[in-house]
C-alpha cells in the first residue's frame, strides 16, 4: 500500500511507485506542500545569513565612523636614477584634515596590524575607495590649498591581513527539479514524463569558492559538503567477489616484529643510507617499544627476503595485481609476395593487469581521498562580486563532466541499480637511463588516478603512482633477420626497423587492453568504495603524458613527417604561423580522425604484396596526415567506446617549453652574442652576471655556478631558473634597437611561461594567457625578422663538437674531414613551437597543466633508479618489478596494521605542514642579546644606524599605542620617548624568520628571511594613491624585545618583534608593468633621506622577494657613502645602483602583480587592480593587433579575412635542403624523418628542432588570433 503523503490528501492505492508518481504529478495538495517546504528552507537560509552578518555590519559601521576623520599619508617622492648621479630628495606636503575630496581612506588603515583581529577586514572596505594609478612614481600633491612642506617622520606600510582557511559550515544548496507544466484538464494525458535533475551547489566560502555538482554526490572526501546533503546510495551485497587481498597486519610475513621493522627499513627510504637514514633506523627500529634483540638470533637477510616473497607454505604471496611476464610476437614483412611474414617473439614484457590495479586502488587507503563525481568549481570574486569558472583538478574539468554525462546516458546493467562512477586513468611513459654510465635503461609505464588530487599525485612518496608495466626494447638480434631479407637497402632496413618498433609498442598495449579491461570499460566493475558502499566503476582513459617521440608512437604518426602534430592535421610547413587566426582555426577544424580502413589496406600492400613500409603505394593508401601502417590499438580496442586517442595526448610543458622552445630561444640568443664583434667577451659577461644572481628560497632559484652559456647537464628546472633571471642578465648586451626587442621578448616569454604553469586557472587567467600568447608570437616573429636577420649566426662550440662526433660515428672508423661551424638560424617551424597554441584549449578541457605534467613521471623514475643498484644488473625489468612488489607488500601490511611508514605522505587535499594561523615565526630565544647603546657606539659613523634609538622608541610607541597609518607624521616628545622602558636597553637578535602566506591556489607556504642571504621583503604600499602596489625593503636585522610604557597606568609588559630595514624606492622615469613589458626597477633610498633606514612590523610583510641587480646600471655610491657599512654584507664598499624585481620568481609571486589570485587578500588585489587599470586583459574576442611598443608601428594592418590571399602554397613550405640542419643532441639520432631505434625515446630533448635557411615570414603582417 502506497500513499501520497501530502497534508490533506487521502489518496492511497495498492500499486507501485509508478502509480504514485502519476498521482503526484496532478495532485494539488502535493504541489502546495512541496512549494511550502522549499519556501521554508529558503527563509531559514536567509535568516541564518542575516544573523551572521548583523554583528559584522555593526562593527564595520563603527570603524568607518572612527576612520572618517583620520588624515591620509603621502610618502616621499621616488628617485630618478640613471648613470652616476641622482638628484636630492624632496618631500611632498602631507595631507591635512579638511574638506578635500581626496581625504578618503581605507577604513581598515586606521587600525594597526595587531589591532585587526579578523583576517577578512579587507572584505569590508568603504565603497569610495581611493583610486590608484599605474606606476609607483610621481606622487601628486592632493591638498586643497598650498601648504608649507612638512617632513614626514616614518615610512609606514598598509596593514597586511592574509586570508586563512575557514571552517564555516556549508549549508546552502540548490535542488533544481524540472517538472512537466500543468495542462488544461481536457488536454491532460495519463502518463507524464518527469525529468529530475538533482544538482547541488554549495555556498560560497570565505574565498568565494563553491562547487556545482550536476548530480548530487553520495561521497565527498574533503568533508566539503555536510553528510546531510549527500545523496543516499543503496549499499548492495555482492556475492562471490572478494576485494581484499590476503594481507595480515605486522609482522606478516616475517616471524617477529623486530625483523619486520628491520626489513621495512631496508626496503624503504633511500638506497644510499645517509645520516637521515641511520637516524630513521635508530628511531623506527631500534628504539621501538617492541624491538627485541633476541629476535635477531640467526638472522639472515636472504632468508627474510625469501619470506617477503613467499608465504609460510613456500608459495608466493599472491595478489591479483601482481606482475605478469609474457612474450610479445610481431610479424616482420619479407618484401615477398610468395613468402609470408616472419613471426618474431620478444620475451620479457612485464605488466600488471589494469583491472586488478583498479581494484587494488579502490581497496587502498588512498581511496578515501578519491573524488567519485565531477563538479564545476565556481569562484565569486570578493573584489567585485562577479562569478566565473575555475580550472584546476581533472575531476573538476569539462572532459570528466562530459564523460560522466555520457556514462549516465548509457543503459543500466540488467538487475543493477548501483551508482555509476568513473575511475579516471592518467598514463605516463618515458624511457630512462638507470645509470650514469653504460646502456642500462628501462621504459616504465605509470598509472595515476585522476580521482586523487594533483597535490598528492605530485608527491613521489605518496603512493599515488602505480607502476604497471615495462615496455621491452627491440632486441639487437632483430637486425639479423632484417639483414637476411632480400632486396632491401640500408634505408629500407632502417624504415623496417622503425616499423617493428611501432608494432612492438602497440602489441604490448594489446596485452594491457585485454578482454577484462574492455569489459570493464563497457560494463564497469562493481567495487566497494572507501565509504563501504558498492558502486559500479567505469574506467576511462583521460590523459597520456609523454614526450614527442612517444606521442607520435602512440598516435601512429610519422615522426616529424609532413603533418607532425599528433593532435591536428596542421602541416609542418605552417608551424611558423603560430598564433595567427588561421592557425588557431586549424587546431579546431582539422583535428585528427583515424581511418582504420586505410591502414588495413596499406598493411595488405606490405604483408601480402611485398611493398616496402615507406613505399609510394603505402603512402598513397594512408593518405595525408603522416600516418604509418601500424594498427592503433587504442582506436581498435576503445575507439568504439568513445576514446579519442589524439585528444588524450595532452601538452608536455616540461619537454615542449622548458626543454624545447625556451631552450631553443636561449641557445639562439647565445649564438647572436657570439655573432657580435666582441662576442666571446659578451658571453663571458653573460656568464659572470648569471653567477652574481642571488639565490632565493629552498631551491626556488639556485646558484648559477657554472658557465650558463655552455648549458652543461642542465635539467628543466635549470632552464626555468635561467628564464626567470634572464631579463636583467641580457640587458645592455645587444645594440640598443635589438636590446629593446630582446628585453620585450624575454618578458613576454616569462609571462607566458608563468601563466601556462599556473596550478589553478580562472576564465580570466585563461583569457590573459591567450592575450599573452598573441603578444608573444608577434614578438617571436619580430625577433626573427629584425634581430635574427641582422646577424649571421653559426652553431655553438658545443653543437659543433656534437656534430663532429656524430659524423665520426656515421663514418664507421674513417675520420671525417674537419669543417668550420655551420650556419644556424632561429627556426619556429617545429612541433614544440606549434604546441604552444594548444595550451588554452587543453586547460579548458583537462584543467591546469601541473595535473598531467610529465614532471610527475620524471620524479617517479627516482624510485626505479634507487632500485637499480640493488639488482644484479641481469634481466633488469624483472628485478625492478620484484623490488617494486616488495615495497608494495610492505606498504599494504603496514596499512593493514594501521602503521604509518616514514616514506609515505597523506593523499588528502591537505595544505602543506605549515601553520595555518600564524603570519610569521620569530624565535623567542635570548641567546644573542644586543645592548643598543653599545651597538650604536660600535657603528658610530655608520649611516645605517643613525637615529637607531629614537626610531626604535618611535616604533615601539606606534605599536603599543596602536596608531594607524594616518599617524605617520606624528612627532613623539622626549617625555613620550622616556616613557618607553626597555630592560637593560637590550634587544635580542635572531638569525632568521619565516613568513607564512596563502598562495594564489589556496596553499599555505612560507619564505625564510635571512639578513645574510635572503633579506628582501615586500609590503603593501602606504601611499594614498600608489602607482605601484608594493614597497620594498632589505632586512638588516631581526629582533624581539620585552618592553612597556611608563605612562602613569599599570605597566603591562609587551613582547614585540621588529625588523631593522633599508628601504628601496622605484625609479621615477622607468616604465614597468605588463603594459610596457618591463620588470619593476628599484634603488636604495639615499642616506640623507630620513626614511633610508627604519623599523618594520613583521606583520606587515607580504612575503619575501627576489631582487636581481640591474647589471647594466653598474655599482656606485650614490645611495650610501663609500666604505664598509652594516648595511653592506660581505665587506662590500659600494652597492648596485639599481635592482629589478623578480616578479617571475614563482607562480604566486607573479600572481601578486595581477589581481587574479584566488587566495590573495582582497585589499592587496584591489590595490593591484587599481594600479594596473584596464591594461591587463583585453576582450577575449578582440582581433586587433596588439602593439608591443612604438617600434612595432611598421607592422601592416590587414583584414583577417584575407588570410593567405595572393600567396602561393610553395611560399609557405620549406624544402628538403632547409631541413638538413636539424638540431640534434648528443644521444639523438641523425635521421630527421624516422628514428632508427628506441634511443630517441630516452632523451629529454627530442630531435625535432630543425634549423635551416628561412625565407621571409609571409604571415608577419597578418592579424594574430
Buried (B, 14 or more C-beta within 10 A) or exposed (E): EBEBBBEEBEBEEEEEEEEBEBBBBBBEBBBBBBEEEEEEEEEEBEEEEEEEEEEEEEBBEEBBEEBEEBBBBBBBBBBBBEEEEBEEBEBBBBBBEEEBEBBBBBBBBBBBBBEBEEBBBBBBBBEEBBEBBBBBBEBEEBBEEEEEEBEBBBBBBBBBBBBBBEEEEBBBBEBEEEBEEEEEEEEEEEEBEEEEEEBBBBBBBBBBBBBBBBBBBBBBBEEBBEEEBBBEBEEBEEEEEEBEBEBEEBBBBBBBBBBBBBBBBBBBBEBEEEEEBEEBBEEBBEEEEEBEEEBEEEEEEEEBBEBBBEBEEEEEBEBBBBBBBEEBEBBBBBBEEEEEBBEBEBEBBBBBBBBBBBBBBBBBBBBEBBBBBBBBBBBBBBBEEEEBBBBBBBBBBBBBBEBBEEBEEEEEEEEBEBBBBBBBBBBBBBBBBBEEEEEBBBBBBBBBBBBBBBBBBBBBBBBBBBBBBBBBBBEEEBEEBBEEBEEBEEEBBBBBBBBBBBBBBBBBBEBBBBEEBBEBBEEBBBBBBBBEBBBBBBBBBBBBBBBBBBBBBBBBBBBBBBBBBBBBBBBBBBBBBBBBBBBBEBBEEBBBEBBEEBBEBBBBBBBEBBBBBBBEBBBEBBEEBBBBBBBBBBBBBBBEEBBBBBBBBBBBBBBBBBBBBBBBBBBBBBBBBBBBEEBEEBBBBBBBBBEEBBBBBEEBBBEBEBBBBBBEEBEBBBBBBBBBBBBBBBBBBBEEEBBBBBBBBBBBBBBBBBBBBBBBBBBBBBBBBBBBBBBBBBBBBBBBBBBBEEBEBBBBEBBBEBBBEBBEEEEEEEEEEEEEBEBBBBBBBBBBBBBBBBBBBBBBBBBBBBBBBBBBBBBBBEBBBBBBEBBEEEBBBBBBBBBBBBBBBBBBBBBBBEBEBBBBBBBBBBBEEBBEEBBBBBBEEEEEEBEBEEBBEEBEEBBBBBEBBEBBBBBBBBBBBEBBBBBBBBEBEEEBBEBBBBEEBBBBBBEBBBBBBBBBBBBBBBBBBBBEEBBBBBBBBBBBBBBBBBBBBBBBBBBBBBBBBEEEEEEEEBEBBBBBBBBBBBBBEBBBBBBBBBBBBBBBBBBEBBBBBBBBBBBBBBBBBBBBBBBBBBEBBBBBEEEEBBBBEEEEEBBBBBBBBBBBBBBBBBBBBBBBBBBBBBBBBBBBBBBBEEEBBBEEEEEEBEEBBEBBEEBEEEEBEEBBEEEEEEEBBBEEEBBEBBBBBEBBBBBBBBBBBBBBBBBBBBBBBBBBBBEEBBBBEBBBB
